[in-house]
Amino acid sequence: MTGLGRRRWWTIGLLAATTLLAFVPALRGDFVYDSRLQILTDPFIHDPGNWPAVWSGRVLGMDVLDFNRPAMLASLMLDAAIWGKSPFGYHLTSVLLHGINVVLVWLLLDRLGDDRPASGRPERGLLTPAVAGALLFALHPIVTETVCEPSYREDLLVATFTLTALVLALGRAPAQPPAAAERPADGTAWRVAACMGCALLAIASKESGIVLPPLLLVAGALLDRKGPRRFWGLAIGGTTLVVITFLAARFLLEPAESRIFGKPIPLGGSLLAALALQPRILALDVQLILWPFNQSADYHLSSLDHLPLPRAILVLALLTAGLAWRARHDRRIVLAAAVIVLSILPVANLWPIFQPAADRYLYLPMVGVAIIVVSLLDRPWWPEGSAGRRGAVVAAMAAVALLAVGCVRRQAVWHDPVALWEDTFRKEPQSFAAAWGLGEALLDAGRPAEAERAARTAVKLSGGEDGGAWATLAVIVAERGRKDEARDHLARALAADPLLADPDDRVATLTMERPWAERLKKLLAEMPR
């Protein structure tokens, strides 16, 4: 192995080791949020008999959680086969996937630098813009939600397959004479096949996998203009066909009715209100990336109070203008913008989704942020090998080190349900989900007095109209020995939501955990007939 090859492997090893070390706290975490329902409550991923449905795509027509994400289901089912319901193994898989993505980001950034005029070859070593960009992606606090919550692993998987395809595409053999370019030995066939496989796995992990074909188009058109058109035409056309075919099957086979999925409405209530809120949500995304001081597991409308519409539009306009100016000098900025915009579109508030703003939505866009950082650290600001260039990279590394502290602290928030909901409710006191979740978590933790206060807050925030909140309060006061009051609360719960009379059905539709269903069944049995 040459000295250059050894340095590359040392860099890869350092990036992987740094990422794994930074996320050691995540390995000690419990199941929180959606994973408690998907892994602890739902039996689907634990039943080996469901493998044929997942591999064949028949799951697309089944009323199960993540029916439209078979690659995500396969990932969790593999963990379930090895680890059962032990959280360590699920967290380990997510951390390893993130480590792989960090290495892929570095490979992408390194290959995007191969075109730079000057020395004729990219920089190698540790104090390089590419390493700084990869570490930013690895250690930014915004990625912790995706890594720490196994049920959000779909974003990790989309990034893995999208980055793999881009690295393979940009790493293909140099252009050859026309006669030689047709030979199988140039690797075109297997690279195209690999890109198409990545496209299938990405779109089968989450809808945001739709970004791969247009990203290949941008990469081929702007960043590899001297490359063989045959490869790029086949890769773009093949991945587009794969994505369109999967999406057609996903919507044609989708169950007509679902007991698990409700019907979300746009944040704001109407399409016009949603359009007015979208710039503010995007400005919040920008703020969370530049200054992640108010991260939350449940962003409420109050999260946007510091970003009124005029200010949000100004922020987005300045950012767009800056990127447009920089793109005139560096084509990589176009790819960065494409990564950010295209991966945010599927989760935008332009159509109804369950949660219009979440940290996990920014996982893949952080790849675009890393590309922008590399561009800013790169020429024409200072030449290769100059003291100014090294100083800028060192300063970037220092900033990443500060972000890494926030990343580790954020992992503590995702350690267990009490920590998660206490942090969320402290930051979002108007969040009904946070108050309700905190009430249940505190009772599970043996803190009934605090649980009751949180449950009463949840009832208040719902306007007394949510049966689940009343049922939670009823169970809590019953366990505190106030049976008559519990029956009154339970009567209110049943009046608001008659379906609560069948807790087993609530478990089957993944709207209640099994331990809480057993508590509710006990209370229902004590109700006068």
Secondary structure, 3 states (H helix, E strand, C coil): CCHHHHHHHHHHHHHHHHHHHHCHHHHCCCCCCHHHHHHHHCCHHHCHHHHHHHHHCHHHHCCCCCCCCHHHHHHHHHHHHHHCCCHHHHHHHHHHHHHHHHHHHHHHHHHHCCCCCCCCCCCCCCCCHHHHHHHHHHHCHHHHHHHHCHHHHHHHHHHHHHHHHHHHHHCCCCCCCHHHHCCHHHCHHHHHHHHHHHHHHHHCCCHHHHHHHHHHHHHHHHHCCCCCHHHHHHHHHHHHHHHHHHHHHHHHHCCCCCCCCCCCCCCCCCHHHHHHHHHHHHHHHHHHHHCCCCCCCCCCHHHHCCCCHHHHHHHHHHHHHHHHHHHCCCCHHHHHHHHHHHHHHHHCCCCCCCCCCCHHHHCCHHHHHHHHHHHHHCCCCCCCCCHHHHHHHHHHHHHHHHHHHHHHHHHHHCCCHHHHHHHHHHHCCCCHHHHHHHHHHHHHCCCHHHHHHHHHHHHHHCCCCCHHHHHHHHHHHHHCCCHHHHHHHHHHHHHHCHHHHCHHHHHHCCCCCHHHHHHHHHHHHCCCC
